Amino acid sequence: MTRGDHQESLSIRRTAWKGIRKHFDSISTIAIVTIALRAAAFLPLLLCVDFGGKLPTWMGLIAGAAIYIAGAVPMRFWSREKMRRMFYSRHLNHRQQKVYEKWLKTGLLRYARGLVWGLPFLAGLVYFTVFYSILDVQTFLMPLRSLAILVGHEPDTSTGFLVAMGLIAFFGLIFAYGWWRDLPVEYLPARSLGPVKTLHWSRRIRKNHKKELRRNTFVNFLLCLPAFIGLGAVLVPYVLSHVDFSLSGEMVLNQLLRLRRTPPSPRELLMLAAVVLLLYLPFCIFRKTRNAALMGRLIKANSHSSHSSSSSGKKREYSLPEMPPKKVDFHPSMTGGQKIKEIQSTVISEERELAEDSARLSQKAEQNDHAAG
């Protein structure tokens, strides 16, 4: 890392800390709402398990997926936009129509593009979770033995299982990369741009700022390490206490797969909760705030570059309008309430002008695209 990169990283980190201190109540609200929505999505599945199998698991999965899609996906954009507005919000129009619909469509597009990269990884998880319950032992082990033959070994279950774990880890990295590619989508103003233009802006930011995004990904990984270490400290002893690795490969595999039917003890559950509360949530909040600070800076940089390319005669993409903040003049006789009303009227007027500029720029860009075509 060069000296300039180090200074930029320090600047983003200081900006993130400043945002947390200044908007601690808003960030706390975002965290609570996000956790509540995700907990509500898992609640139907937990109810199916608690009823002792009287309710089918697929019913809980469908209900949980519906709650997650209808609630957590759009609110993901609400939370990211709210955090990014703490650092950069000049271009936003807060009176757009059909905001929920745009958030939902953009979220579904973002999830669909990310899940395409994760299909092999998810297929491996389904094989070891769902097929283990519905197939007999010999049929279930047949693909693992085939994997062992493919790498030049005898049809051994242990070797096949190791190869399968290696493939799942490899496909997991591909899934992580595919999900990372569209990370800017979550922090862009989808309510103003819409799904397609949000995706175009994400590509543009990824193309112009690869170095910053990769460095940010490395920092995010470091921020996740405490949670990974804490989970390992709890789960590794749990696995070792239920699995005898001195047995044959098939027996070890069977014991590993049966772990999902062996609930952790109350002490282990408390330790996992402590890891989440102490080692995951604080770092997660800082990680998301840091992402918002970085994306605010990159959006602002791309907005300036759009205007520069437009003034130089180059073909311009849709750009977010920039306006200097208006100065509010107060009369000496004004009370506190009157000053607040004056500020509110000024903000509303500024947002209306920004909305008009945004629509005018979008229309002009589309006309230029048609003329160029």
C-alpha positions as a Markdown table, in Angstrom:
| # | Residue | x | y | z |
|---|---|---|---|---|
| 1 | Met | 0.0 | 0.0 | 0.0 |
| 2 | Thr | 1.4 | 3.4 | -1.0 |
| 3 | Arg | 1.4 | 6.4 | 1.2 |
| 4 | Gly | -1.5 | 7.9 | -0.8 |
| 5 | Asp | -3.5 | 4.7 | -0.4 |
| 6 | His | -2.8 | 4.7 | 3.3 |
| 7 | Gln | -3.9 | 8.3 | 3.7 |
| 8 | Glu | -7.1 | 7.6 | 1.8 |
| 9 | Ser | -7.9 | 4.6 | 3.9 |
| 10 | Leu | -7.4 | 6.7 | 7.1 |
| 11 | Ser | -9.6 | 9.4 | 5.7 |
| 12 | Ile | -12.5 | 6.9 | 5.0 |
| 13 | Arg | -12.1 | 5.3 | 8.4 |
| 14 | Arg | -12.2 | 8.7 | 10.1 |
| 15 | Thr | -15.2 | 9.7 | 8.1 |
| 16 | Ala | -17.0 | 6.5 | 9.1 |
| 17 | Trp | -16.2 | 7.0 | 12.8 |
| 18 | Lys | -17.4 | 10.6 | 12.5 |
| 19 | Gly | -20.6 | 9.4 | 10.9 |
| 20 | Ile | -21.2 | 6.8 | 13.6 |
| 21 | Arg | -20.7 | 9.4 | 16.4 |
| 22 | Lys | -22.9 | 12.0 | 14.7 |
| 23 | His | -25.7 | 9.7 | 13.6 |
| 24 | Phe | -25.5 | 7.0 | 16.3 |
| 25 | Asp | -29.3 | 7.0 | 16.8 |
| 26 | Ser | -30.1 | 6.6 | 13.1 |
| 27 | Ile | -27.5 | 3.8 | 12.8 |
| 28 | Ser | -28.9 | 2.0 | 15.8 |
| 29 | Thr | -32.4 | 2.2 | 14.3 |
| 30 | Ile | -31.1 | 0.8 | 11.1 |
| 31 | Ala | -29.4 | -2.1 | 12.9 |
| 32 | Ile | -32.5 | -2.9 | 15.0 |
| 33 | Val | -34.9 | -2.8 | 12.0 |
| 34 | Thr | -32.5 | -5.0 | 9.9 |
| 35 | Ile | -32.2 | -7.6 | 12.7 |
| 36 | Ala | -35.9 | -7.6 | 13.3 |
| 37 | Leu | -36.8 | -8.2 | 9.6 |
| 38 | Arg | -34.3 | -11.1 | 9.3 |
| 39 | Ala | -35.5 | -12.6 | 12.5 |
| 40 | Ala | -39.1 | -12.4 | 11.2 |
| 41 | Ala | -38.0 | -14.2 | 8.0 |
| 42 | Phe | -36.5 | -17.1 | 10.1 |
| 43 | Leu | -39.5 | -17.3 | 12.4 |
| 44 | Pro | -41.7 | -19.5 | 10.2 |
| 45 | Leu | -39.0 | -22.1 | 9.8 |
| 46 | Leu | -38.3 | -22.1 | 13.6 |
| 47 | Leu | -42.0 | -22.6 | 14.2 |
| 48 | Cys | -42.1 | -25.6 | 11.9 |
| 49 | Val | -39.2 | -27.2 | 13.8 |
| 50 | Asp | -40.8 | -26.4 | 17.2 |
| 51 | Phe | -44.0 | -28.1 | 16.3 |
| 52 | Gly | -42.2 | -31.4 | 16.0 |
| 53 | Gly | -42.8 | -32.0 | 12.3 |
| 54 | Lys | -46.5 | -31.4 | 12.4 |
| 55 | Leu | -46.0 | -28.5 | 10.0 |
| 56 | Pro | -44.0 | -29.3 | 6.8 |
| 57 | Thr | -40.6 | -27.7 | 6.6 |
| 58 | Trp | -41.3 | -26.5 | 3.0 |
| 59 | Met | -44.1 | -24.4 | 4.3 |
| 60 | Gly | -41.8 | -22.6 | 6.7 |
| 61 | Leu | -39.2 | -22.1 | 4.0 |
| 62 | Ile | -41.8 | -20.5 | 1.6 |
| 63 | Ala | -43.2 | -18.3 | 4.3 |
| 64 | Gly | -39.8 | -17.2 | 5.4 |
| 65 | Ala | -38.7 | -16.5 | 1.8 |
| 66 | Ala | -41.8 | -14.4 | 1.2 |
| 67 | Ile | -41.2 | -12.3 | 4.3 |
| 68 | Tyr | -37.5 | -11.8 | 3.4 |
| 69 | Ile | -38.3 | -10.8 | -0.2 |
| 70 | Ala | -41.1 | -8.4 | 0.8 |
| 71 | Gly | -39.4 | -6.9 | 3.8 |
| 72 | Ala | -35.6 | -7.5 | 4.1 |
| 73 | Val | -34.7 | -7.0 | 0.4 |
| 74 | Pro | -36.3 | -3.5 | -0.1 |
| 75 | Met | -35.2 | -2.4 | 3.4 |
| 76 | Arg | -31.7 | -3.4 | 2.6 |
| 77 | Phe | -31.7 | -0.5 | 0.1 |
| 78 | Trp | -33.4 | 1.8 | 2.6 |
| 79 | Ser | -30.7 | 1.1 | 5.2 |
| 80 | Arg | -27.8 | 1.5 | 2.8 |
| 81 | Glu | -29.3 | 4.7 | 1.3 |
| 82 | Lys | -29.9 | 6.1 | 4.7 |
| 83 | Met | -26.4 | 5.5 | 5.7 |
| 84 | Arg | -24.9 | 6.8 | 2.5 |
| 85 | Arg | -27.0 | 10.0 | 2.9 |
| 86 | Met | -24.9 | 10.7 | 6.0 |
| 87 | Phe | -21.9 | 11.3 | 3.7 |
| 88 | Tyr | -23.3 | 12.4 | 0.4 |
| 89 | Ser | -26.9 | 13.3 | -0.5 |
| 90 | Arg | -26.9 | 16.3 | -2.8 |
| 91 | His | -28.3 | 14.5 | -5.8 |
| 92 | Leu | -31.1 | 12.6 | -4.0 |
| 93 | Asn | -34.8 | 13.3 | -4.7 |
| 94 | His | -36.7 | 12.2 | -1.6 |
| 95 | Arg | -40.1 | 12.6 | -3.3 |
| 96 | Gln | -39.8 | 9.9 | -6.0 |
| 97 | Gln | -42.9 | 7.8 | -6.6 |
| 98 | Lys | -43.1 | 4.0 | -6.2 |
| 99 | Val | -40.0 | 4.0 | -4.1 |
| 100 | Tyr | -40.8 | 0.5 | -2.6 |
| 101 | Glu | -41.3 | -0.9 | -6.0 |
| 102 | Lys | -38.0 | 0.4 | -7.3 |
| 103 | Trp | -36.2 | -0.9 | -4.2 |
| 104 | Leu | -37.8 | -4.3 | -4.6 |
| 105 | Lys | -37.1 | -4.6 | -8.3 |
| 106 | Thr | -33.5 | -3.5 | -7.8 |
| 107 | Gly | -33.0 | -5.9 | -4.9 |
| 108 | Leu | -34.4 | -8.8 | -6.9 |
| 109 | Leu | -32.1 | -8.0 | -9.8 |
| 110 | Arg | -29.1 | -7.7 | -7.5 |
| 111 | Tyr | -29.9 | -11.0 | -5.7 |
| 112 | Ala | -30.6 | -12.8 | -9.0 |
| 113 | Arg | -27.3 | -11.7 | -10.5 |
| 114 | Gly | -25.4 | -12.7 | -7.3 |
| 115 | Leu | -27.1 | -16.1 | -6.9 |
| 116 | Val | -26.2 | -17.1 | -10.5 |
| 117 | Trp | -22.6 | -17.1 | -9.4 |
| 118 | Gly | -23.5 | -19.2 | -6.4 |
| 119 | Leu | -25.5 | -22.0 | -8.1 |
| 120 | Pro | -22.7 | -24.6 | -7.8 |
| 121 | Phe | -22.1 | -23.7 | -4.2 |
| 122 | Leu | -25.8 | -23.9 | -3.3 |
| 123 | Ala | -26.1 | -27.2 | -5.2 |
| 124 | Gly | -23.4 | -28.6 | -3.0 |
| 125 | Leu | -25.2 | -27.4 | 0.2 |
| 126 | Val | -28.5 | -28.9 | -1.0 |
| 127 | Tyr | -26.8 | -32.2 | -1.7 |
| 128 | Phe | -25.4 | -32.5 | 1.8 |
| 129 | Thr | -28.5 | -31.2 | 3.6 |
| 130 | Val | -31.6 | -32.2 | 1.6 |
| 131 | Phe | -30.4 | -35.3 | -0.3 |
| 132 | Tyr | -28.9 | -36.8 | 2.9 |
| 133 | Ser | -32.5 | -37.0 | 4.3 |
| 134 | Ile | -34.3 | -38.4 | 1.3 |
| 135 | Leu | -31.8 | -40.8 | -0.3 |
| 136 | Asp | -30.5 | -44.1 | 1.0 |
| 137 | Val | -26.9 | -44.4 | 2.1 |
| 138 | Gln | -25.5 | -46.1 | -1.0 |
| 139 | Thr | -27.2 | -43.7 | -3.4 |
| 140 | Phe | -26.1 | -40.7 | -1.4 |
| 141 | Leu | -22.4 | -41.9 | -1.3 |
| 142 | Met | -22.2 | -42.8 | -5.0 |
| 143 | Pro | -21.4 | -39.2 | -6.2 |
| 144 | Leu | -18.6 | -39.0 | -3.5 |
| 145 | Arg | -17.1 | -42.2 | -4.7 |
| 146 | Ser | -17.2 | -41.0 | -8.3 |
| 147 | Leu | -15.3 | -37.8 | -7.2 |
| 148 | Ala | -12.6 | -40.0 | -5.7 |
| 149 | Ile | -12.3 | -41.9 | -9.0 |
| 150 | Leu | -12.0 | -38.6 | -11.0 |
| 151 | Val | -8.9 | -37.5 | -9.0 |
| 152 | Gly | -7.2 | -40.9 | -9.6 |
| 153 | His | -8.0 | -42.7 | -6.3 |
| 154 | Glu | -10.0 | -45.8 | -5.4 |
| 155 | Pro | -13.8 | -45.3 | -4.9 |
| 156 | Asp | -13.2 | -44.2 | -1.3 |
| 157 | Thr | -15.8 | -42.1 | 0.6 |
| 158 | Ser | -13.2 | -40.2 | 2.6 |
| 159 | Thr | -11.3 | -39.0 | -0.5 |
| 160 | Gly | -14.6 | -38.1 | -2.3 |
| 161 | Phe | -15.7 | -36.2 | 0.7 |
| 162 | Leu | -12.5 | -34.2 | 0.8 |
| 163 | Val | -12.7 | -33.4 | -2.9 |
| 164 | Ala | -16.4 | -32.4 | -2.4 |
| 165 | Met | -15.4 | -30.0 | 0.4 |
| 166 | Gly | -12.6 | -28.5 | -1.7 |
| 167 | Leu | -15.1 | -28.0 | -4.6 |
| 168 | Ile | -17.6 | -26.4 | -2.3 |
| 169 | Ala | -14.9 | -24.1 | -0.9 |
| 170 | Phe | -13.8 | -23.1 | -4.4 |
| 171 | Phe | -17.4 | -22.5 | -5.6 |
| 172 | Gly | -17.9 | -20.5 | -2.4 |
| 173 | Leu | -15.1 | -18.2 | -3.4 |
| 174 | Ile | -16.7 | -17.8 | -6.8 |
| 175 | Phe | -20.0 | -17.0 | -5.1 |
| 176 | Ala | -18.3 | -14.4 | -2.9 |
| 177 | Tyr | -16.7 | -12.8 | -6.0 |
| 178 | Gly | -20.0 | -12.7 | -7.8 |
| 179 | Trp | -21.8 | -11.1 | -4.9 |
| 180 | Trp | -19.0 | -8.6 | -4.4 |
| 181 | Arg | -19.2 | -7.4 | -8.1 |
| 182 | Asp | -22.6 | -5.7 | -7.5 |
| 183 | Leu | -21.9 | -4.3 | -4.1 |
| 184 | Pro | -22.2 | -0.7 | -5.3 |
| 185 | Val | -25.8 | -1.4 | -6.3 |
| 186 | Glu | -26.9 | -1.4 | -2.7 |
| 187 | Tyr | -25.5 | 2.1 | -2.0 |
| 188 | Leu | -26.7 | 3.8 | -5.1 |
| 189 | Pro | -30.0 | 5.9 | -5.1 |
| 190 | Ala | -32.2 | 3.2 | -6.7 |
| 191 | Arg | -35.3 | 5.4 | -5.9 |
| 192 | Ser | -34.0 | 8.0 | -8.3 |
| 193 | Leu | -32.2 | 5.8 | -10.9 |
| 194 | Gly | -34.4 | 2.7 | -11.1 |
| 195 | Pro | -33.1 | -0.9 | -11.4 |
| 196 | Val | -31.4 | -0.7 | -14.9 |
| 197 | Lys | -29.6 | 2.6 | -14.4 |
| 198 | Thr | -28.6 | 1.6 | -10.9 |
| 199 | Leu | -26.9 | -1.5 | -12.4 |
| 200 | His | -25.2 | 0.7 | -15.1 |
| 201 | Trp | -23.8 | 3.0 | -12.4 |
| 202 | Ser | -22.6 | 0.0 | -10.4 |
| 203 | Arg | -20.6 | -1.2 | -13.5 |
| 204 | Arg | -19.2 | 2.2 | -14.0 |
| 205 | Ile | -18.0 | 2.6 | -10.4 |
| 206 | Arg | -16.5 | -0.9 | -10.5 |
| 207 | Lys | -14.7 | -0.2 | -13.7 |
| 208 | Asn | -13.3 | 3.2 | -12.6 |
| 209 | His | -12.5 | 2.4 | -9.0 |
| 210 | Lys | -11.3 | -1.3 | -8.9 |
| 211 | Lys | -8.4 | -0.5 | -6.7 |
| 212 | Glu | -10.5 | 1.3 | -4.0 |
| 213 | Leu | -13.1 | -1.5 | -4.0 |
| 214 | Arg | -10.5 | -4.3 | -3.7 |
| 215 | Arg | -8.8 | -2.5 | -0.9 |
| 216 | Asn | -12.2 | -2.0 | 0.8 |
| 217 | Thr | -12.9 | -5.7 | 0.4 |
| 218 | Phe | -9.6 | -6.6 | 2.2 |
| 219 | Val | -10.5 | -4.2 | 5.1 |
| 220 | Asn | -13.9 | -5.8 | 5.3 |
| 221 | Phe | -12.4 | -9.2 | 5.5 |
| 222 | Leu | -10.1 | -8.1 | 8.4 |
| 223 | Leu | -13.2 | -6.7 | 10.2 |
| 224 | Cys | -14.9 | -10.1 | 9.9 |
| 225 | Leu | -11.9 | -12.0 | 11.3 |
| 226 | Pro | -12.9 | -11.5 | 15.0 |
| 227 | Ala | -16.3 | -13.1 | 14.4 |
| 228 | Phe | -14.8 | -16.0 | 12.4 |
| 229 | Ile | -12.3 | -16.7 | 15.2 |
| 230 | Gly | -15.1 | -16.5 | 17.8 |
| 231 | Leu | -17.3 | -18.9 | 15.8 |
| 232 | Gly | -14.4 | -21.3 | 15.4 |
| 233 | Ala | -13.6 | -21.2 | 19.1 |
| 234 | Val | -17.2 | -22.3 | 19.8 |
| 235 | Leu | -18.0 | -24.7 | 16.9 |
| 236 | Val | -14.7 | -26.6 | 16.7 |
| 237 | Pro | -15.0 | -28.1 | 20.2 |
| 238 | Tyr | -18.7 | -28.8 | 19.5 |
| 239 | Val | -17.7 | -30.8 | 16.4 |
| 240 | Leu | -14.9 | -32.6 | 18.1 |
| 241 | Ser | -17.1 | -33.6 | 20.9 |
| 242 | His | -19.6 | -35.3 | 18.6 |
| 243 | Val | -17.4 | -36.7 | 15.8 |
| 244 | Asp | -14.8 | -39.5 | 16.2 |
| 245 | Phe | -12.3 | -38.9 | 13.5 |
| 246 | Ser | -10.5 | -42.2 | 14.2 |
| 247 | Leu | -13.4 | -44.1 | 12.5 |
| 248 | Ser | -13.8 | -44.9 | 8.9 |
| 249 | Gly | -14.6 | -42.2 | 6.3 |
| 250 | Glu | -18.2 | -43.3 | 5.9 |
| 251 | Met | -18.8 | -43.2 | 9.7 |
| 252 | Val | -17.1 | -39.8 | 10.1 |
| 253 | Leu | -19.2 | -38.4 | 7.2 |
| 254 | Asn | -22.4 | -39.9 | 8.8 |
| 255 | Gln | -21.6 | -38.3 | 12.2 |
| 256 | Leu | -20.8 | -34.9 | 10.6 |
| 257 | Leu | -24.1 | -34.9 | 8.7 |
| 258 | Arg | -26.1 | -35.9 | 11.7 |
| 259 | Leu | -24.8 | -32.8 | 13.6 |
| 260 | Arg | -27.6 | -30.7 | 12.1 |
| 261 | Arg | -30.0 | -32.9 | 14.1 |
| 262 | Thr | -28.0 | -32.4 | 17.3 |
| 263 | Pro | -28.9 | -29.0 | 18.8 |
| 264 | Pro | -26.1 | -27.2 | 20.7 |
| 265 | Ser | -26.3 | -27.1 | 24.5 |
| 266 | Pro | -27.6 | -23.9 | 26.2 |
| 267 | Arg | -24.1 | -23.0 | 27.1 |
| 268 | Glu | -22.9 | -23.2 | 23.5 |
| 269 | Leu | -25.9 | -21.2 | 22.4 |
| 270 | Leu | -25.1 | -18.5 | 24.9 |
| 271 | Met | -21.5 | -18.4 | 23.6 |
| 272 | Leu | -22.7 | -18.1 | 20.0 |
| 273 | Ala | -25.0 | -15.3 | 21.0 |
| 274 | Ala | -22.1 | -13.6 | 22.8 |
| 275 | Val | -19.9 | -13.9 | 19.6 |
| 276 | Val | -22.7 | -12.3 | 17.5 |
| 277 | Leu | -23.3 | -9.5 | 19.9 |
| 278 | Leu | -19.7 | -8.7 | 20.8 |
| 279 | Leu | -17.6 | -9.8 | 17.8 |
| 280 | Tyr | -20.0 | -9.5 | 14.8 |
| 281 | Leu | -22.5 | -6.6 | 15.3 |
| 282 | Pro | -20.1 | -3.9 | 16.3 |
| 283 | Phe | -17.7 | -4.6 | 13.5 |
| 284 | Cys | -20.6 | -5.2 | 11.1 |
| 285 | Ile | -22.0 | -1.7 | 11.9 |
| 286 | Phe | -18.6 | -0.1 | 11.3 |
| 287 | Arg | -18.1 | -2.1 | 8.1 |
| 288 | Lys | -21.4 | -1.0 | 6.6 |
| 289 | Thr | -20.8 | 2.6 | 7.7 |
| 290 | Arg | -17.3 | 2.5 | 6.1 |
| 291 | Asn | -18.8 | 1.1 | 2.9 |
| 292 | Ala | -21.3 | 3.9 | 2.8 |
| 293 | Ala | -18.6 | 6.5 | 3.3 |
| 294 | Leu | -16.5 | 5.0 | 0.5 |
| 295 | Met | -19.5 | 4.7 | -1.9 |
| 296 | Gly | -20.5 | 8.3 | -1.2 |
| 297 | Arg | -17.1 | 9.4 | -2.2 |
| 298 | Leu | -17.1 | 7.3 | -5.3 |
| 299 | Ile | -20.5 | 8.4 | -6.4 |
| 300 | Lys | -19.5 | 12.0 | -6.0 |
| 301 | Ala | -16.3 | 11.4 | -8.0 |
| 302 | Asn | -18.3 | 9.8 | -10.8 |
| 303 | Ser | -20.8 | 12.6 | -10.8 |
| 304 | His | -18.0 | 15.1 | -11.4 |
| 305 | Ser | -16.4 | 12.9 | -14.1 |
| 306 | Ser | -19.8 | 12.8 | -15.9 |
| 307 | His | -20.1 | 16.5 | -16.0 |
| 308 | Ser | -16.4 | 16.8 | -17.1 |
| 309 | Ser | -17.0 | 14.3 | -20.0 |
| 310 | Ser | -20.2 | 16.2 | -21.0 |
| 311 | Ser | -18.4 | 19.6 | -21.1 |
| 312 | Ser | -15.6 | 18.1 | -23.2 |
| 313 | Gly | -18.0 | 17.0 | -25.9 |
| 314 | Lys | -17.8 | 13.2 | -25.2 |
| 315 | Lys | -20.9 | 11.0 | -25.0 |
| 316 | Arg | -22.2 | 11.4 | -21.5 |
| 317 | Glu | -23.9 | 8.7 | -19.5 |
| 318 | Tyr | -26.8 | 9.6 | -17.1 |
| 319 | Ser | -25.3 | 11.6 | -14.3 |
| 320 | Leu | -26.5 | 12.7 | -10.9 |
| 321 | Pro | -27.0 | 16.4 | -10.6 |
| 322 | Glu | -24.8 | 18.4 | -8.3 |
| 323 | Met | -26.0 | 21.6 | -6.7 |
| 324 | Pro | -24.3 | 23.8 | -4.0 |
| 325 | Pro | -26.3 | 24.0 | -0.8 |
| 326 | Lys | -28.5 | 27.0 | -0.4 |
| 327 | Lys | -27.8 | 29.5 | 2.2 |
| 328 | Val | -30.7 | 30.2 | 4.6 |
| 329 | Asp | -31.0 | 33.8 | 5.8 |
| 330 | Phe | -32.7 | 34.3 | 9.2 |
| 331 | His | -34.3 | 37.5 | 10.3 |
| 332 | Pro | -33.1 | 38.6 | 13.7 |
| 333 | Ser | -36.6 | 38.5 | 15.1 |
| 334 | Met | -37.3 | 34.9 | 14.1 |
| 335 | Thr | -38.0 | 32.4 | 16.8 |
| 336 | Gly | -36.5 | 28.9 | 16.9 |
| 337 | Gly | -39.7 | 27.3 | 15.4 |
| 338 | Gln | -39.8 | 29.8 | 12.6 |
| 339 | Lys | -36.1 | 29.1 | 11.7 |
| 340 | Ile | -36.9 | 25.4 | 11.6 |
| 341 | Lys | -39.8 | 26.0 | 9.2 |
| 342 | Glu | -37.6 | 28.2 | 7.0 |
| 343 | Ile | -35.0 | 25.5 | 6.8 |
| 344 | Gln | -37.6 | 22.9 | 5.9 |
| 345 | Ser | -39.1 | 25.0 | 3.2 |
| 346 | Thr | -35.6 | 25.7 | 1.7 |
| 347 | Val | -34.8 | 21.9 | 1.8 |
| 348 | Ile | -38.1 | 21.1 | 0.0 |
| 349 | Ser | -37.4 | 23.7 | -2.6 |
| 350 | Glu | -33.9 | 22.4 | -3.2 |
| 351 | Glu | -35.1 | 18.8 | -3.5 |
| 352 | Arg | -37.7 | 19.9 | -6.1 |
| 353 | Glu | -35.1 | 21.7 | -8.2 |
| 354 | Leu | -32.8 | 18.6 | -7.9 |
| 355 | Ala | -35.7 | 16.4 | -9.1 |
| 356 | Glu | -36.3 | 18.6 | -12.1 |
| 357 | Asp | -32.6 | 18.6 | -12.9 |
| 358 | Ser | -32.4 | 14.8 | -12.6 |
| 359 | Ala | -35.4 | 14.3 | -14.9 |
| 360 | Arg | -34.0 | 16.8 | -17.4 |
| 361 | Leu | -30.6 | 15.2 | -17.5 |
| 362 | Ser | -32.1 | 11.7 | -17.8 |
| 363 | Gln | -34.3 | 12.8 | -20.7 |
| 364 | Lys | -31.4 | 14.5 | -22.5 |
| 365 | Ala | -29.1 | 11.5 | -22.0 |
| 366 | Glu | -31.8 | 9.2 | -23.5 |
| 367 | Gln | -32.2 | 11.6 | -26.5 |
| 368 | Asn | -28.4 | 11.5 | -27.0 |
| 369 | Asp | -28.4 | 7.7 | -26.9 |
| 370 | His | -31.2 | 7.5 | -29.5 |
| 371 | Ala | -29.4 | 10.1 | -31.7 |
| 372 | Ala | -26.1 | 8.1 | -31.4 |
| 373 | Gly | -27.9 | 4.9 | -32.2 |
